[in-house]
Amino acid sequence: MKPSDMPTAYAKPLTRADVTEMIVAARMHKGIRWADVAKKLGQSKEWTTTACLGQMQMTKKQAETVGRIFELPPEAVKVLQYVPYKGGLPTAVPTDPLIYRLYEIVMIYGPAIKELIHEEFGDGIMSAIDFDMDLTRLPNDKGDRVKIVLTGKYLQYKTF
C-alpha cells in the first residue's frame, strides 16, 4: 500500500513546526504585519507573534481567526489549539545574530539581574507564565533604539 492509498487517520499529521512554516510563508507572501494579526485577535503583538511562531496555545476562536488570515487548512487550525513544547531552539546556544545578542545580554547581565531581584524581593523567580512584554522602537539621532520591557509576577520559593 502506498502512503497516498492510506486512510487519512494513518497519514503523517501536521506538526507545530509545519504549521509555523505555513504561517511564516503566508505572512511573507501576503505582506501581513504581526501587529495587524494581533488587532484581529485582540491580543498584544508580542503574544500573537509568539503564538503564531508555535510557542503558545490558542483558543479555538483565536486559531480559527489565524487560520482565516493565513488560509490554513483545518488540521493546522487544530494544531494551534494544542499545548506546544515551549522553548525549543535549533541549537543550545542560539546562532541567529539577534537571538544570540539577547542570549548574550542574559549571559552578561543575568547574574546582576538575579542579584538585584533577590536583593529587592528575596529568594524567588520572575514568572514567564504570568508575564507581559512590550517591544517598541525609540527614535534616536545616533540610530534608533529597541526598547523591550519585560514584566513578570514575582514568585517566592517556599519552604517545606
Chimera marker file (.cmm) of the C-alpha trace (Angstrom):
<marker_set name="trace">
<marker id="1" x="0.000" y="0.000" z="0.000" r="1" g="1" b="0" radius="0.5"/>
<marker id="2" x="1.360" y="3.419" z="-0.960" r="1" g="1" b="0" radius="0.5"/>
<marker id="3" x="1.115" y="6.318" z="1.518" r="1" g="1" b="0" radius="0.5"/>
<marker id="4" x="-1.365" y="8.056" z="-0.808" r="1" g="1" b="0" radius="0.5"/>
<marker id="5" x="-3.650" y="4.975" z="-0.562" r="1" g="1" b="0" radius="0.5"/>
<marker id="6" x="-3.633" y="5.037" z="3.251" r="1" g="1" b="0" radius="0.5"/>
<marker id="7" x="-6.665" y="6.332" z="5.127" r="1" g="1" b="0" radius="0.5"/>
<marker id="8" x="-6.245" y="9.915" z="6.396" r="1" g="1" b="0" radius="0.5"/>
<marker id="9" x="-6.016" y="8.701" z="10.010" r="1" g="1" b="0" radius="0.5"/>
<marker id="10" x="-2.742" y="6.969" z="9.137" r="1" g="1" b="0" radius="0.5"/>
<marker id="11" x="-1.199" y="9.845" z="7.192" r="1" g="1" b="0" radius="0.5"/>
<marker id="12" x="1.572" y="11.816" z="8.901" r="1" g="1" b="0" radius="0.5"/>
<marker id="13" x="-0.162" y="14.539" z="10.914" r="1" g="1" b="0" radius="0.5"/>
<marker id="14" x="0.937" y="18.166" z="10.723" r="1" g="1" b="0" radius="0.5"/>
<marker id="15" x="3.425" y="19.189" z="13.389" r="1" g="1" b="0" radius="0.5"/>
<marker id="16" x="3.648" y="22.527" z="15.156" r="1" g="1" b="0" radius="0.5"/>
<marker id="17" x="6.781" y="23.231" z="13.077" r="1" g="1" b="0" radius="0.5"/>
<marker id="18" x="4.822" y="22.528" z="9.862" r="1" g="1" b="0" radius="0.5"/>
<marker id="19" x="2.104" y="24.977" z="10.886" r="1" g="1" b="0" radius="0.5"/>
<marker id="20" x="4.664" y="27.624" z="11.870" r="1" g="1" b="0" radius="0.5"/>
<marker id="21" x="6.286" y="27.284" z="8.435" r="1" g="1" b="0" radius="0.5"/>
<marker id="22" x="2.876" y="27.697" z="6.773" r="1" g="1" b="0" radius="0.5"/>
<marker id="23" x="2.191" y="30.862" z="8.782" r="1" g="1" b="0" radius="0.5"/>
<marker id="24" x="5.619" y="32.376" z="8.104" r="1" g="1" b="0" radius="0.5"/>
<marker id="25" x="5.392" y="31.593" z="4.376" r="1" g="1" b="0" radius="0.5"/>
<marker id="26" x="1.860" y="33.026" z="4.094" r="1" g="1" b="0" radius="0.5"/>
<marker id="27" x="2.867" y="36.118" z="6.069" r="1" g="1" b="0" radius="0.5"/>
<marker id="28" x="5.793" y="36.804" z="3.740" r="1" g="1" b="0" radius="0.5"/>
<marker id="29" x="3.747" y="36.069" z="0.614" r="1" g="1" b="0" radius="0.5"/>
<marker id="30" x="0.822" y="38.269" z="1.668" r="1" g="1" b="0" radius="0.5"/>
<marker id="31" x="2.879" y="41.015" z="3.383" r="1" g="1" b="0" radius="0.5"/>
<marker id="32" x="0.968" y="40.654" z="6.649" r="1" g="1" b="0" radius="0.5"/>
<marker id="33" x="2.222" y="42.535" z="9.729" r="1" g="1" b="0" radius="0.5"/>
<marker id="34" x="2.155" y="40.857" z="13.140" r="1" g="1" b="0" radius="0.5"/>
<marker id="35" x="0.528" y="43.963" z="14.651" r="1" g="1" b="0" radius="0.5"/>
<marker id="36" x="-2.388" y="43.576" z="12.208" r="1" g="1" b="0" radius="0.5"/>
<marker id="37" x="-2.857" y="39.935" z="13.168" r="1" g="1" b="0" radius="0.5"/>
<marker id="38" x="-2.763" y="40.961" z="16.853" r="1" g="1" b="0" radius="0.5"/>
<marker id="39" x="-5.537" y="43.529" z="16.323" r="1" g="1" b="0" radius="0.5"/>
<marker id="40" x="-7.749" y="40.883" z="14.727" r="1" g="1" b="0" radius="0.5"/>
<marker id="41" x="-7.069" y="38.547" z="17.675" r="1" g="1" b="0" radius="0.5"/>
<marker id="42" x="-7.455" y="41.249" z="20.314" r="1" g="1" b="0" radius="0.5"/>
<marker id="43" x="-4.061" y="40.327" z="21.800" r="1" g="1" b="0" radius="0.5"/>
<marker id="44" x="-0.687" y="42.057" z="22.024" r="1" g="1" b="0" radius="0.5"/>
<marker id="45" x="1.653" y="41.869" z="19.040" r="1" g="1" b="0" radius="0.5"/>
<marker id="46" x="4.220" y="40.172" z="21.302" r="1" g="1" b="0" radius="0.5"/>
<marker id="47" x="1.865" y="37.363" z="22.415" r="1" g="1" b="0" radius="0.5"/>
<marker id="48" x="0.384" y="36.976" z="18.931" r="1" g="1" b="0" radius="0.5"/>
<marker id="49" x="3.783" y="36.639" z="17.269" r="1" g="1" b="0" radius="0.5"/>
<marker id="50" x="4.900" y="34.146" z="19.919" r="1" g="1" b="0" radius="0.5"/>
<marker id="51" x="1.729" y="32.095" z="19.401" r="1" g="1" b="0" radius="0.5"/>
<marker id="52" x="1.973" y="32.169" z="15.609" r="1" g="1" b="0" radius="0.5"/>
<marker id="53" x="5.588" y="31.019" z="15.870" r="1" g="1" b="0" radius="0.5"/>
<marker id="54" x="4.429" y="27.959" z="17.802" r="1" g="1" b="0" radius="0.5"/>
<marker id="55" x="5.161" y="28.821" z="21.427" r="1" g="1" b="0" radius="0.5"/>
<marker id="56" x="1.642" y="29.424" z="22.806" r="1" g="1" b="0" radius="0.5"/>
<marker id="57" x="-1.671" y="27.589" z="22.765" r="1" g="1" b="0" radius="0.5"/>
<marker id="58" x="-4.532" y="29.402" z="21.027" r="1" g="1" b="0" radius="0.5"/>
<marker id="59" x="-8.216" y="29.179" z="21.834" r="1" g="1" b="0" radius="0.5"/>
<marker id="60" x="-10.475" y="27.742" z="19.155" r="1" g="1" b="0" radius="0.5"/>
<marker id="61" x="-11.636" y="31.248" z="18.198" r="1" g="1" b="0" radius="0.5"/>
<marker id="62" x="-8.043" y="32.564" z="18.000" r="1" g="1" b="0" radius="0.5"/>
<marker id="63" x="-6.900" y="29.572" z="15.952" r="1" g="1" b="0" radius="0.5"/>
<marker id="64" x="-9.834" y="29.953" z="13.554" r="1" g="1" b="0" radius="0.5"/>
<marker id="65" x="-9.032" y="33.654" z="13.101" r="1" g="1" b="0" radius="0.5"/>
<marker id="66" x="-5.370" y="32.872" z="12.405" r="1" g="1" b="0" radius="0.5"/>
<marker id="67" x="-6.497" y="30.109" z="10.051" r="1" g="1" b="0" radius="0.5"/>
<marker id="68" x="-8.573" y="32.596" z="8.034" r="1" g="1" b="0" radius="0.5"/>
<marker id="69" x="-5.818" y="35.234" z="7.981" r="1" g="1" b="0" radius="0.5"/>
<marker id="70" x="-3.152" y="32.816" z="6.740" r="1" g="1" b="0" radius="0.5"/>
<marker id="71" x="-5.522" y="30.498" z="4.798" r="1" g="1" b="0" radius="0.5"/>
<marker id="72" x="-4.535" y="27.432" z="6.830" r="1" g="1" b="0" radius="0.5"/>
<marker id="73" x="-6.121" y="24.001" z="6.388" r="1" g="1" b="0" radius="0.5"/>
<marker id="74" x="-8.481" y="22.773" z="9.162" r="1" g="1" b="0" radius="0.5"/>
<marker id="75" x="-5.838" y="20.384" z="10.539" r="1" g="1" b="0" radius="0.5"/>
<marker id="76" x="-3.420" y="23.298" z="11.067" r="1" g="1" b="0" radius="0.5"/>
<marker id="77" x="-6.130" y="25.222" z="12.940" r="1" g="1" b="0" radius="0.5"/>
<marker id="78" x="-6.482" y="22.224" z="15.277" r="1" g="1" b="0" radius="0.5"/>
<marker id="79" x="-2.712" y="22.069" z="15.851" r="1" g="1" b="0" radius="0.5"/>
<marker id="80" x="-2.726" y="25.704" z="17.022" r="1" g="1" b="0" radius="0.5"/>
<marker id="81" x="-5.127" y="24.711" z="19.819" r="1" g="1" b="0" radius="0.5"/>
<marker id="82" x="-2.793" y="22.160" z="21.422" r="1" g="1" b="0" radius="0.5"/>
<marker id="83" x="-0.281" y="22.962" z="24.142" r="1" g="1" b="0" radius="0.5"/>
<marker id="84" x="3.101" y="23.292" z="22.405" r="1" g="1" b="0" radius="0.5"/>
<marker id="85" x="6.519" y="22.150" z="23.543" r="1" g="1" b="0" radius="0.5"/>
<marker id="86" x="7.875" y="25.511" z="24.634" r="1" g="1" b="0" radius="0.5"/>
<marker id="87" x="11.350" y="26.944" z="24.457" r="1" g="1" b="0" radius="0.5"/>
<marker id="88" x="12.839" y="24.817" z="21.733" r="1" g="1" b="0" radius="0.5"/>
<marker id="89" x="15.633" y="26.385" z="19.721" r="1" g="1" b="0" radius="0.5"/>
<marker id="90" x="17.526" y="24.521" z="16.994" r="1" g="1" b="0" radius="0.5"/>
<marker id="91" x="20.809" y="24.749" z="18.964" r="1" g="1" b="0" radius="0.5"/>
<marker id="92" x="21.742" y="25.034" z="22.655" r="1" g="1" b="0" radius="0.5"/>
<marker id="93" x="23.446" y="28.371" z="22.016" r="1" g="1" b="0" radius="0.5"/>
<marker id="94" x="21.409" y="30.379" z="19.521" r="1" g="1" b="0" radius="0.5"/>
<marker id="95" x="23.125" y="31.050" z="16.207" r="1" g="1" b="0" radius="0.5"/>
<marker id="96" x="20.721" y="33.670" z="14.854" r="1" g="1" b="0" radius="0.5"/>
<marker id="97" x="22.523" y="37.000" z="15.483" r="1" g="1" b="0" radius="0.5"/>
<marker id="98" x="19.549" y="38.802" z="17.033" r="1" g="1" b="0" radius="0.5"/>
<marker id="99" x="18.570" y="35.912" z="19.312" r="1" g="1" b="0" radius="0.5"/>
<marker id="100" x="22.230" y="35.398" z="20.206" r="1" g="1" b="0" radius="0.5"/>
<marker id="101" x="22.510" y="39.056" z="21.321" r="1" g="1" b="0" radius="0.5"/>
<marker id="102" x="19.556" y="38.579" z="23.663" r="1" g="1" b="0" radius="0.5"/>
<marker id="103" x="21.231" y="35.401" z="24.941" r="1" g="1" b="0" radius="0.5"/>
<marker id="104" x="24.454" y="37.401" z="25.358" r="1" g="1" b="0" radius="0.5"/>
<marker id="105" x="22.600" y="40.041" z="27.391" r="1" g="1" b="0" radius="0.5"/>
<marker id="106" x="21.352" y="37.353" z="29.767" r="1" g="1" b="0" radius="0.5"/>
<marker id="107" x="24.814" y="35.730" z="29.957" r="1" g="1" b="0" radius="0.5"/>
<marker id="108" x="26.467" y="39.043" z="30.851" r="1" g="1" b="0" radius="0.5"/>
<marker id="109" x="23.763" y="40.819" z="32.849" r="1" g="1" b="0" radius="0.5"/>
<marker id="110" x="21.865" y="37.755" z="34.120" r="1" g="1" b="0" radius="0.5"/>
<marker id="111" x="23.894" y="37.344" z="37.325" r="1" g="1" b="0" radius="0.5"/>
<marker id="112" x="23.426" y="41.039" z="38.158" r="1" g="1" b="0" radius="0.5"/>
<marker id="113" x="19.695" y="40.876" z="37.389" r="1" g="1" b="0" radius="0.5"/>
<marker id="114" x="19.444" y="37.802" z="39.630" r="1" g="1" b="0" radius="0.5"/>
<marker id="115" x="21.310" y="39.540" z="42.474" r="1" g="1" b="0" radius="0.5"/>
<marker id="116" x="19.171" y="42.666" z="42.196" r="1" g="1" b="0" radius="0.5"/>
<marker id="117" x="15.902" y="40.704" z="42.121" r="1" g="1" b="0" radius="0.5"/>
<marker id="118" x="16.985" y="38.708" z="45.181" r="1" g="1" b="0" radius="0.5"/>
<marker id="119" x="18.076" y="41.877" z="46.974" r="1" g="1" b="0" radius="0.5"/>
<marker id="120" x="14.764" y="43.601" z="46.243" r="1" g="1" b="0" radius="0.5"/>
<marker id="121" x="12.327" y="40.661" z="46.548" r="1" g="1" b="0" radius="0.5"/>
<marker id="122" x="14.096" y="37.741" z="48.242" r="1" g="1" b="0" radius="0.5"/>
<marker id="123" x="14.726" y="34.186" z="47.064" r="1" g="1" b="0" radius="0.5"/>
<marker id="124" x="12.410" y="33.632" z="44.118" r="1" g="1" b="0" radius="0.5"/>
<marker id="125" x="11.927" y="33.995" z="40.397" r="1" g="1" b="0" radius="0.5"/>
<marker id="126" x="10.198" y="36.175" z="37.825" r="1" g="1" b="0" radius="0.5"/>
<marker id="127" x="7.406" y="34.193" z="36.203" r="1" g="1" b="0" radius="0.5"/>
<marker id="128" x="7.432" y="33.577" z="32.470" r="1" g="1" b="0" radius="0.5"/>
<marker id="129" x="3.827" y="32.384" z="32.791" r="1" g="1" b="0" radius="0.5"/>
<marker id="130" x="2.289" y="35.444" z="34.481" r="1" g="1" b="0" radius="0.5"/>
<marker id="131" x="4.268" y="37.698" z="32.167" r="1" g="1" b="0" radius="0.5"/>
<marker id="132" x="3.981" y="40.702" z="29.853" r="1" g="1" b="0" radius="0.5"/>
<marker id="133" x="6.313" y="42.067" z="27.202" r="1" g="1" b="0" radius="0.5"/>
<marker id="134" x="6.299" y="45.293" z="25.237" r="1" g="1" b="0" radius="0.5"/>
<marker id="135" x="8.641" y="45.944" z="22.328" r="1" g="1" b="0" radius="0.5"/>
<marker id="136" x="8.847" y="49.459" z="20.910" r="1" g="1" b="0" radius="0.5"/>
<marker id="137" x="11.051" y="51.490" z="18.613" r="1" g="1" b="0" radius="0.5"/>
<marker id="138" x="12.660" y="54.610" z="20.089" r="1" g="1" b="0" radius="0.5"/>
<marker id="139" x="13.839" y="57.151" z="17.528" r="1" g="1" b="0" radius="0.5"/>
<marker id="140" x="17.384" y="58.350" z="18.224" r="1" g="1" b="0" radius="0.5"/>
<marker id="141" x="19.676" y="60.664" z="16.242" r="1" g="1" b="0" radius="0.5"/>
<marker id="142" x="22.544" y="58.170" z="16.628" r="1" g="1" b="0" radius="0.5"/>
<marker id="143" x="20.418" y="55.275" z="15.393" r="1" g="1" b="0" radius="0.5"/>
<marker id="144" x="17.020" y="54.034" z="16.517" r="1" g="1" b="0" radius="0.5"/>
<marker id="145" x="16.873" y="52.005" z="19.721" r="1" g="1" b="0" radius="0.5"/>
<marker id="146" x="14.994" y="48.826" z="20.573" r="1" g="1" b="0" radius="0.5"/>
<marker id="147" x="13.135" y="49.006" z="23.876" r="1" g="1" b="0" radius="0.5"/>
<marker id="148" x="11.998" y="45.732" z="25.406" r="1" g="1" b="0" radius="0.5"/>
<marker id="149" x="10.091" y="45.845" z="28.681" r="1" g="1" b="0" radius="0.5"/>
<marker id="150" x="9.577" y="42.512" z="30.453" r="1" g="1" b="0" radius="0.5"/>
<marker id="151" x="7.288" y="42.264" z="33.463" r="1" g="1" b="0" radius="0.5"/>
<marker id="152" x="6.675" y="39.028" z="35.300" r="1" g="1" b="0" radius="0.5"/>
<marker id="153" x="4.997" y="38.148" z="38.556" r="1" g="1" b="0" radius="0.5"/>
<marker id="154" x="7.460" y="37.547" z="41.385" r="1" g="1" b="0" radius="0.5"/>
<marker id="155" x="7.196" y="34.035" z="42.813" r="1" g="1" b="0" radius="0.5"/>
<marker id="156" x="8.815" y="33.357" z="46.187" r="1" g="1" b="0" radius="0.5"/>
<marker id="157" x="10.368" y="29.933" z="46.764" r="1" g="1" b="0" radius="0.5"/>
<marker id="158" x="8.525" y="28.250" z="49.623" r="1" g="1" b="0" radius="0.5"/>
<marker id="159" x="9.991" y="26.233" z="52.443" r="1" g="1" b="0" radius="0.5"/>
<marker id="160" x="8.526" y="22.880" z="53.415" r="1" g="1" b="0" radius="0.5"/>
<link id1="1" id2="2" r="1" g="1" b="0" radius="0.2"/>
<link id1="2" id2="3" r="1" g="1" b="0" radius="0.2"/>
<link id1="3" id2="4" r="1" g="1" b="0" radius="0.2"/>
<link id1="4" id2="5" r="1" g="1" b="0" radius="0.2"/>
<link id1="5" id2="6" r="1" g="1" b="0" radius="0.2"/>
<link id1="6" id2="7" r="1" g="1" b="0" radius="0.2"/>
<link id1="7" id2="8" r="1" g="1" b="0" radius="0.2"/>
<link id1="8" id2="9" r="1" g="1" b="0" radius="0.2"/>
<link id1="9" id2="10" r="1" g="1" b="0" radius="0.2"/>
<link id1="10" id2="11" r="1" g="1" b="0" radius="0.2"/>
<link id1="11" id2="12" r="1" g="1" b="0" radius="0.2"/>
<link id1="12" id2="13" r="1" g="1" b="0" radius="0.2"/>
<link id1="13" id2="14" r="1" g="1" b="0" radius="0.2"/>
<link id1="14" id2="15" r="1" g="1" b="0" radius="0.2"/>
<link id1="15" id2="16" r="1" g="1" b="0" radius="0.2"/>
<link id1="16" id2="17" r="1" g="1" b="0" radius="0.2"/>
<link id1="17" id2="18" r="1" g="1" b="0" radius="0.2"/>
<link id1="18" id2="19" r="1" g="1" b="0" radius="0.2"/>
<link id1="19" id2="20" r="1" g="1" b="0" radius="0.2"/>
<link id1="20" id2="21" r="1" g="1" b="0" radius="0.2"/>
<link id1="21" id2="22" r="1" g="1" b="0" radius="0.2"/>
<link id1="22" id2="23" r="1" g="1" b="0" radius="0.2"/>
<link id1="23" id2="24" r="1" g="1" b="0" radius="0.2"/>
<link id1="24" id2="25" r="1" g="1" b="0" radius="0.2"/>
<link id1="25" id2="26" r="1" g="1" b="0" radius="0.2"/>
<link id1="26" id2="27" r="1" g="1" b="0" radius="0.2"/>
<link id1="27" id2="28" r="1" g="1" b="0" radius="0.2"/>
<link id1="28" id2="29" r="1" g="1" b="0" radius="0.2"/>
<link id1="29" id2="30" r="1" g="1" b="0" radius="0.2"/>
<link id1="30" id2="31" r="1" g="1" b="0" radius="0.2"/>
<link id1="31" id2="32" r="1" g="1" b="0" radius="0.2"/>
<link id1="32" id2="33" r="1" g="1" b="0" radius="0.2"/>
<link id1="33" id2="34" r="1" g="1" b="0" radius="0.2"/>
<link id1="34" id2="35" r="1" g="1" b="0" radius="0.2"/>
<link id1="35" id2="36" r="1" g="1" b="0" radius="0.2"/>
<link id1="36" id2="37" r="1" g="1" b="0" radius="0.2"/>
<link id1="37" id2="38" r="1" g="1" b="0" radius="0.2"/>
<link id1="38" id2="39" r="1" g="1" b="0" radius="0.2"/>
<link id1="39" id2="40" r="1" g="1" b="0" radius="0.2"/>
<link id1="40" id2="41" r="1" g="1" b="0" radius="0.2"/>
<link id1="41" id2="42" r="1" g="1" b="0" radius="0.2"/>
<link id1="42" id2="43" r="1" g="1" b="0" radius="0.2"/>
<link id1="43" id2="44" r="1" g="1" b="0" radius="0.2"/>
<link id1="44" id2="45" r="1" g="1" b="0" radius="0.2"/>
<link id1="45" id2="46" r="1" g="1" b="0" radius="0.2"/>
<link id1="46" id2="47" r="1" g="1" b="0" radius="0.2"/>
<link id1="47" id2="48" r="1" g="1" b="0" radius="0.2"/>
<link id1="48" id2="49" r="1" g="1" b="0" radius="0.2"/>
<link id1="49" id2="50" r="1" g="1" b="0" radius="0.2"/>
<link id1="50" id2="51" r="1" g="1" b="0" radius="0.2"/>
<link id1="51" id2="52" r="1" g="1" b="0" radius="0.2"/>
<link id1="52" id2="53" r="1" g="1" b="0" radius="0.2"/>
<link id1="53" id2="54" r="1" g="1" b="0" radius="0.2"/>
<link id1="54" id2="55" r="1" g="1" b="0" radius="0.2"/>
<link id1="55" id2="56" r="1" g="1" b="0" radius="0.2"/>
<link id1="56" id2="57" r="1" g="1" b="0" radius="0.2"/>
<link id1="57" id2="58" r="1" g="1" b="0" radius="0.2"/>
<link id1="58" id2="59" r="1" g="1" b="0" radius="0.2"/>
<link id1="59" id2="60" r="1" g="1" b="0" radius="0.2"/>
<link id1="60" id2="61" r="1" g="1" b="0" radius="0.2"/>
<link id1="61" id2="62" r="1" g="1" b="0" radius="0.2"/>
<link id1="62" id2="63" r="1" g="1" b="0" radius="0.2"/>
<link id1="63" id2="64" r="1" g="1" b="0" radius="0.2"/>
<link id1="64" id2="65" r="1" g="1" b="0" radius="0.2"/>
<link id1="65" id2="66" r="1" g="1" b="0" radius="0.2"/>
<link id1="66" id2="67" r="1" g="1" b="0" radius="0.2"/>
<link id1="67" id2="68" r="1" g="1" b="0" radius="0.2"/>
<link id1="68" id2="69" r="1" g="1" b="0" radius="0.2"/>
<link id1="69" id2="70" r="1" g="1" b="0" radius="0.2"/>
<link id1="70" id2="71" r="1" g="1" b="0" radius="0.2"/>
<link id1="71" id2="72" r="1" g="1" b="0" radius="0.2"/>
<link id1="72" id2="73" r="1" g="1" b="0" radius="0.2"/>
<link id1="73" id2="74" r="1" g="1" b="0" radius="0.2"/>
<link id1="74" id2="75" r="1" g="1" b="0" radius="0.2"/>
<link id1="75" id2="76" r="1" g="1" b="0" radius="0.2"/>
<link id1="76" id2="77" r="1" g="1" b="0" radius="0.2"/>
<link id1="77" id2="78" r="1" g="1" b="0" radius="0.2"/>
<link id1="78" id2="79" r="1" g="1" b="0" radius="0.2"/>
<link id1="79" id2="80" r="1" g="1" b="0" radius="0.2"/>
<link id1="80" id2="81" r="1" g="1" b="0" radius="0.2"/>
<link id1="81" id2="82" r="1" g="1" b="0" radius="0.2"/>
<link id1="82" id2="83" r="1" g="1" b="0" radius="0.2"/>
<link id1="83" id2="84" r="1" g="1" b="0" radius="0.2"/>
<link id1="84" id2="85" r="1" g="1" b="0" radius="0.2"/>
<link id1="85" id2="86" r="1" g="1" b="0" radius="0.2"/>
<link id1="86" id2="87" r="1" g="1" b="0" radius="0.2"/>
<link id1="87" id2="88" r="1" g="1" b="0" radius="0.2"/>
<link id1="88" id2="89" r="1" g="1" b="0" radius="0.2"/>
<link id1="89" id2="90" r="1" g="1" b="0" radius="0.2"/>
<link id1="90" id2="91" r="1" g="1" b="0" radius="0.2"/>
<link id1="91" id2="92" r="1" g="1" b="0" radius="0.2"/>
<link id1="92" id2="93" r="1" g="1" b="0" radius="0.2"/>
<link id1="93" id2="94" r="1" g="1" b="0" radius="0.2"/>
<link id1="94" id2="95" r="1" g="1" b="0" radius="0.2"/>
<link id1="95" id2="96" r="1" g="1" b="0" radius="0.2"/>
<link id1="96" id2="97" r="1" g="1" b="0" radius="0.2"/>
<link id1="97" id2="98" r="1" g="1" b="0" radius="0.2"/>
<link id1="98" id2="99" r="1" g="1" b="0" radius="0.2"/>
<link id1="99" id2="100" r="1" g="1" b="0" radius="0.2"/>
<link id1="100" id2="101" r="1" g="1" b="0" radius="0.2"/>
<link id1="101" id2="102" r="1" g="1" b="0" radius="0.2"/>
<link id1="102" id2="103" r="1" g="1" b="0" radius="0.2"/>
<link id1="103" id2="104" r="1" g="1" b="0" radius="0.2"/>
<link id1="104" id2="105" r="1" g="1" b="0" radius="0.2"/>
<link id1="105" id2="106" r="1" g="1" b="0" radius="0.2"/>
<link id1="106" id2="107" r="1" g="1" b="0" radius="0.2"/>
<link id1="107" id2="108" r="1" g="1" b="0" radius="0.2"/>
<link id1="108" id2="109" r="1" g="1" b="0" radius="0.2"/>
<link id1="109" id2="110" r="1" g="1" b="0" radius="0.2"/>
<link id1="110" id2="111" r="1" g="1" b="0" radius="0.2"/>
<link id1="111" id2="112" r="1" g="1" b="0" radius="0.2"/>
<link id1="112" id2="113" r="1" g="1" b="0" radius="0.2"/>
<link id1="113" id2="114" r="1" g="1" b="0" radius="0.2"/>
<link id1="114" id2="115" r="1" g="1" b="0" radius="0.2"/>
<link id1="115" id2="116" r="1" g="1" b="0" radius="0.2"/>
<link id1="116" id2="117" r="1" g="1" b="0" radius="0.2"/>
<link id1="117" id2="118" r="1" g="1" b="0" radius="0.2"/>
<link id1="118" id2="119" r="1" g="1" b="0" radius="0.2"/>
<link id1="119" id2="120" r="1" g="1" b="0" radius="0.2"/>
<link id1="120" id2="121" r="1" g="1" b="0" radius="0.2"/>
<link id1="121" id2="122" r="1" g="1" b="0" radius="0.2"/>
<link id1="122" id2="123" r="1" g="1" b="0" radius="0.2"/>
<link id1="123" id2="124" r="1" g="1" b="0" radius="0.2"/>
<link id1="124" id2="125" r="1" g="1" b="0" radius="0.2"/>
<link id1="125" id2="126" r="1" g="1" b="0" radius="0.2"/>
<link id1="126" id2="127" r="1" g="1" b="0" radius="0.2"/>
<link id1="127" id2="128" r="1" g="1" b="0" radius="0.2"/>
<link id1="128" id2="129" r="1" g="1" b="0" radius="0.2"/>
<link id1="129" id2="130" r="1" g="1" b="0" radius="0.2"/>
<link id1="130" id2="131" r="1" g="1" b="0" radius="0.2"/>
<link id1="131" id2="132" r="1" g="1" b="0" radius="0.2"/>
<link id1="132" id2="133" r="1" g="1" b="0" radius="0.2"/>
<link id1="133" id2="134" r="1" g="1" b="0" radius="0.2"/>
<link id1="134" id2="135" r="1" g="1" b="0" radius="0.2"/>
<link id1="135" id2="136" r="1" g="1" b="0" radius="0.2"/>
<link id1="136" id2="137" r="1" g="1" b="0" radius="0.2"/>
<link id1="137" id2="138" r="1" g="1" b="0" radius="0.2"/>
<link id1="138" id2="139" r="1" g="1" b="0" radius="0.2"/>
<link id1="139" id2="140" r="1" g="1" b="0" radius="0.2"/>
<link id1="140" id2="141" r="1" g="1" b="0" radius="0.2"/>
<link id1="141" id2="142" r="1" g="1" b="0" radius="0.2"/>
<link id1="142" id2="143" r="1" g="1" b="0" radius="0.2"/>
<link id1="143" id2="144" r="1" g="1" b="0" radius="0.2"/>
<link id1="144" id2="145" r="1" g="1" b="0" radius="0.2"/>
<link id1="145" id2="146" r="1" g="1" b="0" radius="0.2"/>
<link id1="146" id2="147" r="1" g="1" b="0" radius="0.2"/>
<link id1="147" id2="148" r="1" g="1" b="0" radius="0.2"/>
<link id1="148" id2="149" r="1" g="1" b="0" radius="0.2"/>
<link id1="149" id2="150" r="1" g="1" b="0" radius="0.2"/>
<link id1="150" id2="151" r="1" g="1" b="0" radius="0.2"/>
<link id1="151" id2="152" r="1" g="1" b="0" radius="0.2"/>
<link id1="152" id2="153" r="1" g="1" b="0" radius="0.2"/>
<link id1="153" id2="154" r="1" g="1" b="0" radius="0.2"/>
<link id1="154" id2="155" r="1" g="1" b="0" radius="0.2"/>
<link id1="155" id2="156" r="1" g="1" b="0" radius="0.2"/>
<link id1="156" id2="157" r="1" g="1" b="0" radius="0.2"/>
<link id1="157" id2="158" r="1" g="1" b="0" radius="0.2"/>
<link id1="158" id2="159" r="1" g="1" b="0" radius="0.2"/>
<link id1="159" id2="160" r="1" g="1" b="0" radius="0.2"/>
</marker_set>
